[in-house]
Amino acid sequence: MTSIRQNFFMILATMVMFGAALLINELLFKQLEFAEGINWIYLPAGVRLLATLLFAEAGAIGLLAISWLYCFLVLFPNEPVRAFAGGILASAAPYLVYLGAKRWLDLKGSLANLAAWQVLVCAIAYSIASPLLHHIWFALYEGRDQLLGSFAVMALGDLTGTVLLLFFTKWVMRLSTQAPPQQEP
């Protein structure tokens, strides 16, 4: 069982990682934006999945908090309902994938026990779940039409960003667990 202090730091780490990913994505991939909030490459999607796979509920809470801050203060400052829903949608999809990975892929407290194909399955599941939830909202509450194109771009952008971030993280974790090379005298 994790302590309140551990949960607090996992929530805070999630918020910092997500904020950093938003900034990096804005700097590197702003020109690849298809529409507001829909990108061809979206690194924050990777943080969403990674945070929930590593931190479970604390990751989802951190995502909800930072997503609400971002939605209310940056994306939709004059649209409180859209901002509120945006935060929930952004944190629900990765948490649902986490629950699936825990149940069907025997996810442990890190990605170490997952093979590359299992990480890819999580990324694909997330890259479908997140745009699906968002586009259901767009269709039902925002009355948008012609959603297929934006769904495809969002799914591809989420998948690309998620795969890049997850495999980079898995690579860093593998490097950190390897013994340093022995120096000859």
C-alpha positions, 0 to 999 in steps of 0.5 A: 500500500502506498503512503499519502506522501508517495501518492502526492509525489506521483500526482505531482510527477505526473503533472510535471511530466505532462506539463513538460510534454505539452511544452515540448510538443508545442515547441517541436510539433506545433506546425503539425497541428491538424485542429485545436487539440488534435495533432499528428504527433502528440507526446502528452498522450504518451505521458497520459498512458505512462503515468497511469501504467506506472502510478495507477490511480495517482497518475489518473488523479495527476492527469485530471488535475493538470488537464483541468488546469490546462483546459480551464486556463489555456484551451477553453477559458471561456467554456467551463463545461468543455474544459471540465469534460476535457479533463475527464476525457483526458484522464479516463481513457488512459486509466481504462487502458491501465485497468485492462493492462492490469487484468489481461497483461498482468501489469505490475508496478512498472513496465519491466514485466511487459514485452515490447508487443504488450507495450504496443498493445497498450499504446494502440488501445489507448490511441483508440480509446482516447479519440473515441471518448473525445469524439463521442463528446464532440458528436453528442455535446458539441454537435460537430460533424465530419468527425472521421478525419479528426478521429483518424488524425487524433488516433495516429497522433496519440499512437505516434506520441505514445509509442515514442514516449513509451519506448524511450521510457522503456529504453531508459529504464533498461539502461538504468537497471543494467550494471555499468561496464567494468573498467580494466585496471 
